[in-house]
Amino acid sequence: MVEDLVANMEVNITSRYESLASNNTVGDFQFMVMEKYLSQDNELPFFERVIMKLYFWIKEIGLSEERGFGLDASNVTVEKFPLIVTPVTNLKLRRIEE
């Protein structure tokens, strides 16, 4: 995968340090994979909640994105962020005095 990107001149993985770049030494690089998860802050009807949970369950047991792209696990950082489809509209909060 990385070799293809370098061959197509899409990325340059040569070190940015002058002393290493003169010897064409490969620099450090990291791939970021953005992965969403279903947030608990959704106000979904029962059927839609079941569908979304089924979708994320299938995604969990299926092929991961880093394996799908053929990336080495040591060069991948997975960042998870919440997916909010329908935010909670009527949130009742109560202040507790100490």
Secondary structure, DSSP 8 states (H G I E B T S, - for coil): -HHHHHHTTS---B-SSHHHHTTT-B----EEEEEEEE-TTB---HHHHHHHHHHHHHHHHS--HHHHTT--GGGEEEEEEEE-SSB-S---------
